[in-house]
Amino acid sequence: MSKKHEKVLDAIFADHPSANIHWQEIESLLAHLGAELRDCRGARLIVSLNGRETTLHRPHHGAAVGKNELHQLRQLLRDETGTAGD
């Protein structure tokens, strides 16, 4: 895993997640982990990773990911990375 992906992953699992994690960084990390990304209606994106699935919403204004999406990412990634949290 690249240092950039590690940095994004650390930011997702931080006690107080950063408000400026960019959507492109999230998509890059998910692709690196082997996730399947499928567009849904509007800004929705269905993410499938090792048999688990969640729906995320791309940001409408700006590039930063919202807190709800970060929470969903934590749930999806927790088992994949061995990271404990929330």
C-alpha positions, 0 to 999 in steps of 0.5 A, a space after each residue: 500500500 502506498 504512503 498516500 493510501 496509508 495516509 487516507 486510511 489513517 485519516 478515515 480512522 482518526 478519532 476526529 476525522 479530517 473535514 478535508 479528505 477528498 473524494 478522489 483519494 477515497 475512490 483511489 483507496 477503494 480501487 487499490 483495495 479491490 472494491 467494485 464501484 458502481 454508479 447509481 442514481 444521482 450522486 450515489 455510488 454502490 461500493 462492494 468489497 469482499 462480499 460487503 456492500 454500502 452506498 455512498 454519496 459523492 459530494 455535491 459541492 466541493 471535493 471533501 467527503 462528508 461525515 456520514 460517508 466517513 462513518 460508512 467507510 469505517 464500517 466497510 473497511 474495518 474488517 479489511 484493514 484489521 483496524 479497530 475503531 468506533 
